[in-house]
């Protein structure tokens, strides 16, 4: 018995030792990633692109992974500094920076590192105070996208559909550093970005096949909690298959509810219809499917995750899938349904029910209604002229405006004089990690909305919002909220504003993130939290089944109550 006890103790000790060694190896690789990125963006010899900096990293990763010596990492870091050479840039200190400009500026990892030697820490701190002040080879202001970060010289390694471990770690280190220095909302991710790096290193190392690499990339893209995040080409069909249901649906209460029939014959034969509530597919509940995939979905909040899940949560690897559902008449059905190949991006507005034939109309009670995404330069005046004598206008913002005309010129009808509607932050390329703070579009003719108008519309303004209200639609809400009497009704918006930018990863994958920080004029933010809601309305399962719009109904009820003496 004593012998077995000793063996158990030794086995336990071995496991703990292996875990400790893995943690230390992760810490080594994390220190390498941060040092490599810091030199890449700060050191004048590296920032000009004179060296094959990817190749230097690949060599260092290889040596650290195979070496059993704890001192190996210091040797590899030393090699990075040796290649970079002396930093000859003059000292530069940022002057009069606002707190919001410094939210992401953090070099404390240098001082806190247990891997870096004292001399290496001093070199990095010197770099911090002597940043390169020219055009960085790896990170530049995008001239076509409001100075969001542009990374034109990153190698795509197109031939690497499934990269080896060194290049998988290059993917992570490249993305981590772009976010660390150029992502405006790093401070709002919800957890330490340093901690994310340590969490993702083992995930990338353990991605031993294409599927697990796709999951690792998806998890990495989701780590910033940004609904502008995403990976192209999309990898989600690797998880659940490329065959989609022959109907549109939405997710609510961990169920899928059919909202539109695409293939009427197939659905008729399967006895599935609009309002059918699906509980499982191929013997796996919708709840379990959501739980298994939600961590791979990039989104600012849970509603955004559910929206993205629609693109693959009912997919299958084969052309037929077994559905269990309950029809609106209460009958429970189990049916094998023919799946089809669909393009979610092309069908997005239809799938999300973001189309309407209505531009503007006057409803009962002298209430105006505008479907916002249908407004353009040709119909704006006629729409507003038709509603000028209404007591209120409801703007349905649960759609995506593809042109900016309504965004910038509808406030002309509501304001006495021009007003600022937003401020933004964008990268300070001379101090990676810092952000400049200014009035949005301050160098254009749309830095303010509204005009000198002695007779603006005096009625009540209502904005209807939900998870479909994202990016340009949230931006439109901000311009309309400059009006004097606005109430926002609905539920949490996507919480993703600011132009989309991207960088490229090995395997020719493009990874997206928000490129600008967007704020209300008083500095309040919309990222992750969304547009502030005045009257919250939660949709219920029965609302979807019965094609009932509780947000619209709540707006009408609010206006009618307001009209009572």
Residue pairs with C-beta under 8 A, 6 or more apart in sequence:
22 202
24 70
25 64
25 65
26 198
26 201
26 202
27 114
27 115
27 198
28 64
28 72
28 73
28 115
29 61
29 64
29 169
29 201
30 115
30 194
30 197
30 198
30 201
31 73
31 77
31 113
31 115
31 116
32 57
32 60
32 61
32 64
32 73
32 76
32 77
32 80
32 173
33 169
33 172
33 173
33 176
33 177
33 197
33 201
34 109
34 113
34 177
34 180
34 197
35 77
35 80
35 116
35 120
35 124
36 53
36 56
36 57
36 60
36 80
36 173
36 177
37 173
37 176
37 177
37 180
37 181
38 107
38 110
38 124
38 127
38 128
39 46
39 53
39 80
39 81
39 84
39 127
40 46
40 47
40 53
40 138
40 177
41 47
41 132
41 136
41 138
41 139
41 177
41 181
41 432
42 127
42 128
42 130
42 131
42 132
42 432
43 84
43 87
43 127
43 132
44 87
44 88
44 89
44 132
44 134
45 51
45 83
45 84
45 85
45 87
46 53
46 83
46 84
47 132
47 134
47 136
47 137
47 138
48 132
48 134
48 136
48 137
49 137
49 138
49 153
51 83
53 138
54 155
54 170
56 79
56 80
56 83
57 170
57 173
58 166
58 167
58 170
59 79
60 76
60 77
60 79
60 80
61 165
61 166
61 169
61 170
62 166
63 72
63 75
63 76
64 72
64 73
64 76
65 165
65 166
73 115
74 115
74 116
74 117
74 120
77 115
77 116
77 117
77 120
78 120
81 120
81 123
87 123
87 126
87 127
87 130
89 130
89 131
89 132
89 133
90 130
90 133
91 129
91 130
92 129
92 130
92 131
92 133
92 430
92 431
93 129
94 428
94 431
94 434
97 434
98 437
100 425
100 435
100 437
100 517
100 519
100 523
101 425
101 428
101 434
101 435
101 436
101 437
102 434
103 186
103 187
103 435
104 180
104 181
104 183
104 184
104 186
104 187
104 433
104 434
104 435
105 431
105 433
105 434
106 433
107 124
107 125
107 128
107 433
109 194
110 116
110 121
110 124
110 125
110 128
111 121
111 125
113 121
116 124
131 430
131 431
131 432
133 430
136 429
137 153
138 151
138 153
138 154
139 149
139 150
139 151
139 178
139 181
139 182
139 427
139 429
139 432
140 149
140 150
140 151
140 152
140 429
141 147
141 148
141 149
141 150
141 426
141 427
141 429
142 148
142 149
142 150
142 501
142 515
143 150
145 499
145 501
145 515
146 426
146 499
146 515
146 516
147 426
147 427
148 426
148 427
148 498
148 499
148 501
148 515
148 516
149 178
149 182
149 427
149 501
149 503
149 515
150 501
151 178
151 503
151 504
154 174
154 503
154 504
155 506
156 504
156 505
156 506
156 507
156 508
157 163
157 167
157 506
157 507
157 508
158 507
158 508
160 167
160 506
160 507
161 210
161 507
162 209
162 210
162 213
162 507
163 170
163 171
163 213
163 506
163 507
165 204
165 205
167 506
168 204
168 205
168 207
168 213
168 216
168 506
169 201
169 204
169 205
170 506
171 204
171 217
171 220
171 505
171 506
171 507
171 509
172 197
172 200
172 201
172 204
172 220
174 503
174 505
175 220
175 503
175 505
175 511
176 193
176 196
176 197
176 200
178 503
179 186
179 193
179 224
179 513
180 186
180 193
180 433
181 427
181 432
181 433
182 427
182 432
183 224
183 513
183 514
184 425
184 426
184 427
184 435
184 498
184 514
184 515
184 516
184 517
185 224
185 226
185 498
185 514
185 517
185 527
185 528
186 193
186 224
188 225
188 525
188 527
188 528
189 196
189 223
189 224
189 225
190 225
190 528
196 223
200 216
200 219
200 220
200 223
203 216
203 219
203 220
204 216
204 220
206 212
207 213
207 215
207 216
210 238
211 238
211 239
214 235
214 238
214 239
215 235
215 238
215 239
215 296
217 231
217 235
217 505
217 509
217 511
218 231
218 235
218 236
218 296
218 297
218 298
219 295
219 296
220 511
221 229
221 230
221 231
221 298
221 511
221 512
222 229
222 295
222 296
222 297
222 298
222 299
224 298
224 513
225 298
225 299
225 300
225 301
225 528
226 298
226 299
226 300
226 496
226 513
226 514
226 527
227 298
227 299
227 300
227 301
227 304
227 307
227 308
227 470
227 471
227 494
227 495
227 496
228 298
228 471
228 496
228 498
228 500
228 512
228 513
228 514
229 298
229 299
229 511
229 512
229 513
230 298
230 511
230 512
231 298
231 509
231 510
231 511
231 512
232 502
232 509
232 510
232 511
232 512
233 509
234 311
236 293
236 296
236 311
236 312
236 315
237 312
237 315
239 293
239 296
239 312
240 289
240 293
240 312
240 313
240 315
240 316
240 317
241 315
241 316
241 317
241 318
242 315
242 317
242 341
243 315
243 316
243 317
243 318
243 319
243 321
243 339
243 340
243 341
244 312
244 314
244 315
244 339
244 340
244 341
244 342
244 344
245 314
245 321
245 337
245 339
245 340
246 261
246 262
246 263
246 266
246 267
246 337
246 338
246 339
246 340
247 258
247 259
247 260
247 261
247 262
247 263
247 267
247 272
248 258
248 259
248 260
248 262
248 350
248 351
248 353
249 256
249 257
249 258
249 259
249 278
249 310
249 314
250 256
250 257
250 259
250 310
250 353
250 544
251 257
251 286
251 290
251 306
251 309
251 310
251 313
252 539
252 540
252 541
252 544
253 540
253 541
254 285
254 286
254 287
254 290
255 277
255 278
255 279
255 286
255 541
256 277
256 278
256 286
256 313
256 314
257 275
257 276
257 277
257 278
257 541
257 544
257 545
258 272
258 273
258 274
258 275
258 276
258 278
258 325
259 274
259 353
259 544
260 274
260 350
260 353
261 267
261 273
261 274
262 340
262 342
263 338
263 340
266 337
266 338
267 273
267 337
270 323
270 333
270 335
270 336
270 337
271 327
271 333
271 335
272 323
272 325
272 327
272 333
272 335
272 337
273 327
273 328
274 547
275 327
275 328
275 544
275 545
275 546
275 547
276 325
276 326
276 327
276 328
276 333
277 325
277 326
277 541
277 545
278 286
278 314
278 323
278 324
278 325
279 285
279 286
279 324
279 325
279 326
280 286
280 323
280 324
281 289
281 314
281 316
281 321
281 322
281 323
281 324
282 316
282 321
282 322
283 322
286 313
289 313
290 306
290 309
290 313
293 309
293 312
293 313
294 305
294 309
297 305
297 308
297 309
298 308
298 512
299 305
299 307
299 308
299 494
299 496
300 494
300 495
300 496
300 527
300 528
300 530
301 492
301 494
301 495
301 528
301 529
301 530
303 466
303 467
303 491
303 492
303 494
304 467
304 470
304 494
304 495
304 496
306 467
307 352
307 467
307 468
307 494
310 344
310 351
310 352
311 344
312 344
314 321
315 339
316 339
318 339
319 338
319 339
319 340
320 336
320 337
320 338
320 339
321 336
321 337
321 339
322 334
322 335
322 336
322 337
323 333
323 334
323 335
323 336
323 337
324 332
324 333
324 334
325 332
325 333
325 335
326 332
326 333
327 333
328 545
328 546
344 351
348 354
349 355
349 399
349 400
352 468
354 373
354 398
354 399
354 400
354 468
355 399
356 371
356 374
356 396
356 399
358 369
358 371
358 374
359 370
359 371
359 374
359 375
359 379
359 383
360 368
360 369
360 370
360 371
360 379
360 382
360 383
360 384
360 386
360 387
361 368
361 369
361 386
362 368
362 369
362 386
362 387
362 390
363 369
365 391
365 556
365 559
365 560
365 563
366 389
366 390
366 391
366 392
367 390
367 391
367 392
367 393
367 394
367 556
367 559
368 386
368 387
368 390
368 392
368 393
368 394
368 459
369 393
369 394
369 396
370 383
370 387
370 393
370 394
370 395
370 396
371 396
371 399
372 395
372 396
372 397
372 399
372 401
372 406
372 473
372 476
373 399
373 400
373 401
373 402
373 473
375 383
375 401
375 405
375 406
375 410
376 403
376 405
376 406
377 403
377 405
377 409
380 405
380 406
380 409
380 410
384 410
384 413
384 457
387 393
388 413
388 457
390 459
391 459
391 460
391 559
391 563
392 459
392 460
392 461
392 462
392 559
393 457
393 459
393 460
393 461
393 462
394 462
394 464
394 552
394 555
395 461
395 462
395 463
395 464
395 480
396 464
396 552
397 463
397 464
397 465
397 469
397 473
397 476
397 477
398 464
398 465
398 466
398 468
398 469
398 473
398 490
398 551
399 468
399 473
400 468
400 470
400 471
400 472
400 473
401 407
401 472
401 473
401 476
402 472
404 446
404 472
406 476
407 472
407 475
407 476
407 479
408 446
408 449
408 479
409 449
410 479
410 480
411 419
411 421
411 449
411 450
411 479
411 480
411 482
411 483
412 449
412 450
412 451
412 453
413 453
413 456
413 457
414 450
414 456
414 457
414 461
414 480
414 482
414 483
414 484
415 449
415 450
415 451
415 453
415 456
415 482
415 483
416 450
416 452
416 453
416 454
416 456
417 450
417 451
417 452
417 453
418 448
418 449
418 450
418 451
418 452
419 448
419 449
419 450
419 482
419 521
420 439
420 440
420 447
420 448
420 521
421 440
421 448
421 449
421 478
421 479
421 481
421 482
421 521
422 439
422 440
422 475
422 478
422 479
422 518
422 519
422 520
422 521
423 437
423 438
423 439
423 440
423 518
423 519
423 520
423 521
423 523
424 437
424 438
424 440
424 498
424 516
424 517
424 518
424 519
425 435
425 436
425 437
425 516
425 517
425 519
426 435
426 436
426 438
426 515
426 516
426 517
427 434
427 435
427 436
428 434
428 435
428 436
435 517
439 447
440 447
440 518
441 447
449 479
449 482
450 482
459 485
460 485
460 487
460 559
460 562
461 480
461 483
461 485
461 486
461 487
462 486
462 487
462 488
462 489
462 555
462 558
462 559
463 477
463 480
463 481
463 486
463 487
463 488
463 489
463 490
463 531
464 489
464 490
464 551
464 552
464 555
465 473
465 477
465 488
465 489
465 490
465 491
465 493
465 530
465 531
465 533
465 551
466 490
466 491
466 492
466 493
466 539
466 551
467 491
467 492
467 493
467 494
468 494
469 477
469 490
469 493
469 494
469 530
469 531
470 493
470 494
470 496
471 494
471 496
471 497
471 498
471 500
473 493
474 493
474 494
474 495
474 496
474 497
474 518
474 526
474 530
474 531
475 497
475 518
477 488
477 493
477 531
478 518
478 520
478 526
478 531
480 486
481 488
481 520
481 531
487 534
487 535
487 558
488 531
488 532
488 533
488 534
488 535
489 533
489 534
489 535
489 537
489 551
489 554
489 555
489 558
490 533
490 535
490 536
490 537
490 551
491 533
491 536
491 537
491 538
491 539
491 551
492 529
492 530
492 533
493 526
493 530
493 531
494 530
495 526
495 527
495 528
495 529
495 530
496 514
496 527
497 514
497 516
497 518
497 526
497 527
498 514
498 515
498 516
498 517
498 518
498 527
499 514
499 515
499 516
500 512
500 513
500 514
500 515
501 512
501 513
501 514
501 515
502 510
502 511
502 512
502 513
503 510
503 511
504 510
504 511
505 511
514 527
517 525
517 527
518 525
518 526
518 527
519 525
519 526
520 526
524 532
535 554
535 558
537 550
537 551
537 554
538 550
539 550
539 551
540 550
542 548
543 549
543 550
